[in-house]
Amino acid sequence: MPRTLLKDEHWTKLLPILRDLGIYSKPNLRRILEGILYRIRTGIPWRDLPEYFGKYHTVYTVLRPIIFWNGFSRNNSGSRL
C-alpha cells in the first residue's frame, strides 16, 4: 500500500470544496484523491498509478474539474499538473 497524505482533518475540509466543484462523494473518492496526490508527488505516468487508488483513468477523470478550477489550474512553479 502506498503512503497517503490526507489526514482526516484535511479530508473533512476538502470534501465540501470537491462537492462545490461538482465532484460527487463516491465511497472511494478519498482514495482517488490520494491517487492524484501520489501521482503529483512521484511524477509517474498515469498508467503506472498503483491499483490501490483505483483505475488510472477514473483517477484522471476526477482530476479534470480540479485542473480547470481557477484556484488550482497551475501549481506554484507554473507547470501543468
Secondary structure as the mmCIF struct_conf table of DSSP 4:
data_model
#
loop_
_struct_conf.conf_type_id
_struct_conf.id
_struct_conf.beg_label_comp_id
_struct_conf.beg_label_asym_id
_struct_conf.beg_label_seq_id
_struct_conf.end_label_comp_id
_struct_conf.end_label_asym_id
_struct_conf.end_label_seq_id
HELX_RH_AL_P HELX_RH_AL_P1 ASP A 8 ASP A 20
TURN_TY1_P TURN_TY1_P1 LEU A 21 GLY A 22
TURN_TY1_P TURN_TY1_P2 PRO A 27 ASN A 28
HELX_RH_AL_P HELX_RH_AL_P2 LEU A 29 THR A 42
HELX_RH_3T_P HELX_RH_3T_P1 TRP A 46 ASP A 48
BEND BEND1 LEU A 49 LEU A 49
HELX_RH_3T_P HELX_RH_3T_P2 GLU A 51 PHE A 53
HELX_RH_AL_P HELX_RH_AL_P3 TYR A 56 ILE A 67
TURN_TY1_P TURN_TY1_P3 PHE A 68 PHE A 68
BEND BEND2 TRP A 69 TRP A 69
HELX_RH_3T_P HELX_RH_3T_P3 ASN A 70 PHE A 72
BEND BEND3 SER A 73 ARG A 74
TURN_TY1_P TURN_TY1_P4 ASN A 76 SER A 77
BEND BEND4 GLY A 78 GLY A 78
#
